[in-house]
Amino acid sequence: MSLLKWALICLLISLVAGALGFTGLARGAAQIAKILFFLFLVIFIVIVILALFANQLVF
């Protein structure tokens, strides 16, 4: 869950920076948020697939 938390933090930073006019900082934070979100999504999917193969409940 830590990656998702960091992705959300970067998303908030990019939204605030974009609203204040810091476009370069907003673009960088948005890219970091996207990368972390997709990394979290891939890890989540891998864990769910492994749990299905092991016949165990993940949640």
N, C-alpha and C positions, 0 to 999 in steps of 0.2 A: 504494500500500500504506500510505501514511501515514494516510489516513482510517480504514482498518481498524485500524491500531495505536491511534489515538486512541479509537476506539469501544471497543476492548478495555480500554484504560486506564480509561475512564469506567465501563465495566461493573465492573471490579475495585474502583474507588473506591465505586461504589454498593453492591456486596456487602459490603465492609468497613464502610461507614458504616451500612448496614442492620443488620449484626450487632452493631454497637456502640450502636445505638439512635438514631442521628442520622437520623430518618426524612425530614426535609425535604431534607437534603443528599443522601440516598440517592435520593430521588425525582428531584431535579434531575439528578444524574449519570446515572441510568437513562434519563431523557428525552434527554439529550445523546448517550448511547451509541446509543439507538434511531435518532435522527436521522442520526448519522454512519454507522451501519451501512446504513441504507436508501439514503443518498446514495451510499455506496460500491457497493452492489448495483446501483443504477441506472447508475452510470458503467461498471461492469463489463459489464452487459448491452449498453449502447450500444457499447462497444468491441468486444465479440464480434460484434454484428450488423454493424458497419462492416467488420470483418475478413472476415466471410463474404461480404459484397458485393464486397470487393476480391479474393476468392479467395486469401487469404493465411492462413497459420497464425499464430495469436496466441501460442501457447505454444511 
